[in-house]
């Protein structure tokens, strides 16, 4: 019976017991260690690097790969299989290595829960299980491992609360890393028992509540990382005053509030990250005692006061300063930036400076030229006026300069060409004017040039062809004239080229074939370019989006256009193209958006378009197409708006209820009957909307993932051509709607950027407002308030009600037909009203006349016709 209990407690395999009985039957030995290791090996499903190949009966256990023995006690004391790639469960047989002091299984594919039997490893000092697939809770039996000094369980899938007993008993702990798991609950106050603790890393979990004031007892702490949790409340005043050895503190991405406590006692503090919280007040002047400070990041808070000029004078080692998106001001009532830049440049060694989105006023001072160590300056979204100071040329280490969205005027100084390391130059959305200096072409390392949305005039300098490293060039929305210089084809690494919305003339240079690396888009729209579309365009086989709309191109669409095999968007609308649309266009198997509207194209619509499975948007309107509209593929989902003003077309077109303008039009028509009710309830809904946390400028993917239950299909509210919308719940109980974009869809990235720009500025009681956005290379989402009263569709088709407000399920065929006609008419009217060319848009009188006819039609006047502004009459569509 005693042997049975011993076997059960230590999980010793039967054959191991038989070995032990020949020597020390009741004690663990090197033989039981061997048996435990061999049992562990048997549980491993895959050993791609053959790390366990010599774990066999012919090799002494102390020579097993990754095993070290203690010569004095003749026991295994270290097991290290880091980065071995082994696959299998975290075996409880390891617990039989009772003299084990070091267990390192980092960066493998071990799964399952942490065995409770690990509590047998009473001599264990180091437990490192980072980077596996371990799930479940941290066993409370860990409290028996009283000799532990280092625990690293980061990058797993652990859940549940942190067991308080683990820290109240394991008082020898010096380093605890539980980061990037799914732990919840509050930070245990029992942490205060760890008087030897130096490193505490809990970032990337779901911890909530306040930071315990007992933290002040951890007097040996040097590193604290609690970022990316849901911590709330004030930061305890004693946090910095007692923990005087702190060197690295990161509390970012939480919901902490109140003033930043005095920091003066932490003289060795070199890194302080508090960004994306709700801190208020000013940066405490006591931070000047932290003379070793190298990184200060307090972006995305509500800090106020003047830019901290005096503080800068006392931080000689400061290299990284991030103050963006705080309501601070410059000196002299937000009109003078010189005091701050003088202090910053004279007393610090700052390398990176970010002052974005603060509304700072004043001119960019010449003193900025003294910040000779600067490598990156981000000053976008402010109210900086005046010209760009030529002293910027002194910043010879500068690689990034971003002055976007200010009020800068004048010209680009020639001296700026003396920045030999410049890689990114953003000057868009200002009031800069005059010609683009030829000196801009001297940046040998420049990878991005954005001069868009200014008032630059004159010709595009030929010298821009010298930018041999350029990947992104944006010169759109200016007053540039002349032809496109053929020298641009020397920029062979271009991924994106945007010359749209200028006054460019002449032909597209045939040398454009040299831009073989063009992978993302080329946009030459809204100019006065002319001539035939060069056949050479078909050799841009990597370009994904091509927009040549709103020019004066003539001739035919070449059948070789199918050579652009990567195209997902092709827009050649509003030109003077003629001839037939080639059947070869159906070979563009990645095409999602095709717009050839407002040309002189004729002949039949290529049936090959129905074979493009990815096609989601098609516009053939305002041409001279004839014959029958094809069926299948895209033609089964398009509406009349795709074929407007092609009078020789015939065939049946399905009605799509997902078109936004249809819904808006229906809202208008419903207003004829019940506008008062809907408006009053909309007002009530807006007023009763629960208070939302306004500071979500840097919401993480993980937070959205958790809020939506992992983007659970059961929480999906709807979907469209550009993505899906999910219902989510924030930590404070607030409902949100998360619009996740499908990045593979057409122009989704542009749609995302455009929607963010519009929604963040829009304010109207009947329009939803944006909370924030999350933008990653492979994930983009917009976060909006959740509409508790339902969707617009539920108002258009309520479950009950008199007259035309009855549910669509209960409507008679005649009433349904009336609504179908109305929706189709409004679709056409909405599309026409948004045409770029004024000649194709109806007048206000025409639009009002059509709406009046629709009103009469819905009220019973079936003789009403709709032809004053529309190209074809929807009332006849589908009637054979």
ZIQUI-V196377 format. One line per field, one symbol per residue. ss: DSSP state (~ for helix, > for strand, _ for the rest). phi: phi as a letter, one per 40 degrees, with the letter a starting at -180 (. if undefined). psi: psi as a letter, one per 20 degrees, with the letter a starting at -180 (. if undefined). A space follows every 50 residues. Layout:
BEGIN
ss = ???
phi = ???
psi = ???
END
This chain:
BEGIN
ss = _~~~~~~~~~___~~~~~~~~________~~~~~~~~~~~~~~>>>____ __________~~~___>>>>____>>>>>>______>>>__~~~~~____ _>>>____>>>>>__~~~~~_____>>>____>>>>___~~~~~_____> >>____>>>>>__~~~~~~_____>>>____>>>_>__~~~~~_____>> >______>>___~~~~~_____>>>____>>>>>___~~~~~_____>>> ____>>>>>___________>>>____>>>>___~~~~~_____>>>___ _>>__>__~~~~_______>>>______>_~~~~_>_~~~~~~~~~~___ _>>>______>>>__~~~~~_____>>>____>>>____~~~~~_____> >>______>>___~~~~~_____>>>____>>>>>__~~~~~_____>>> ____>>>>>__~~~~~_____>>>____>>>>___~~~~~_____>>>__ __>>>>___~~~~~______>>>____>>>>>__~~~~~_____>>>___ _>>>____~~~~~_____>>>______>>>__~~~~~_____>>>____> >>>___~~~~~_____>>>____>>>>>____~~~~___~~~_____>>> _________~~~~~~~~~~~~~~~~~~~~~~~~~~~~~____________ ~~~~~~~_____~~~>>>>>__>>>>>>>_____>>>>>>>______~~~ ~~~~~~~~~__________>>>>>>>__>>>>>>>______~~~~~____ __~~~_______~~~~~~~~~~~~~~~~~~~~~____~~~___~~~~~~~ ~~~~~~~~_______________~~~____
phi = .cccccccccfcccccccccccbbcbbcaccccccccccccccccabcbf cbcccaccbcdcbddgbbbcccbfbcbabbbdfcgcbiccccccccccbc bbbbbcfbbcbgccccccccccccbbbbbdgbbcbgcccccdccccccbb bbbcfbbcbgcccdcdccccccdbabbbcfbbcbgcccccdccccccbbb bbcgbbcbgccdccdccccccbbbbbcfbbcbgccddcdccccccdbbbb bcfbbcagccccbdcccccbbbbbcfbbcbgbccccccccccdbbbbbcf bbcbgcdccccccbbcccbbbbbdfbccbccffgbaccdcccccccbbbd bbbbbcfbgcbhccccccccccccbabbbcfbbcbgbccccdccccccbb bbbdfbbcbgbccdccccbcbcbbbbbcfbbcagccccccccccbcbabb bcfbbcbgccccccccccbcbbbbbcfbbcbgccccccccccbcbbbbbc fbbcbgccdccdccccccbbabbbcfbbcagcccdcdccccbccbbbbcf bbcbgbccccdcccccdbbbbbcfbbcbgccccccccccbcbbbbbcfbb cbgccdcccccccccbbbbbcfbbcbgcccbgfcccbcbdccbdfbccca hcbccbcccccccccccccccdbbccccccccccccccdccbcccbcbcc dcccdccbggfcccccciaacbibbbcbbcdcgccbbbcccccccfcccc ccccccccccbcaaccbcbccaabbbdbababbbcccccgccccccbcca icgcccdcccccdccdcdccccccccdccccccbcccdcccccccccccc ccccccccchccccbbbcbccbcccbcgcc
psi = hghghggghilpqghhhhghiienhjqqahhhgggghhhghhiphpmhjk hjhjnahipphijqpjpqqohgilqpipookqkijqpaqopihhiimijp hpoolqlalpaarophiiiimiipgpookqlalpaaropiihiimijphp pojqlblqaaqpphhhhhhmiiphppokqlbkqaarppiihiimiiphpo ojqkakqaaqppiihiimijphppojrlblqaaqpphighhhmijphopo krlakqaaqprpjhimhjpipoojqlakqaarpphiiiimijphpookql bkqaaqpmghhhijmhjphpoojqlqlrrrrlllioiggghggghhirkp hppolqkikprrqoqhihiimiiphpookrlakpaarppiihiimiiphp ookqlakqabrpqhiiiknhjphpoojrlakqaaqpphhhjinhjpipoo jrlbkqaaqpphiiiimijphpoojrlakqaaropiihiimijphppojr lakqaarppiiiiilhiohfqpojrlbkqaaqophhhiimiiphpoojrl bkqaaroqiihiimiipipookrlbkqaaqpqhihiinijphppokrlak qaaqppiihiinhiphppojrlbkqrapprrqchiiirahiijqlnijqr rppqppjipghgggghgghhhhgkhgggghhggggghipqpqpimkhlqr hhghgghjkklphijphrqahjaqpqprorhjjpprpoopqoiiodkhgg gggghggghiiqoqhjpqqqgaqoorhjppqpprqpoijarhhhhhmrhr qrcijrqhhiqrhggggghgggggghggggghijqhphhiqqrhggghgg hhggghghjiniiprnjhiqhrohiipio.
END
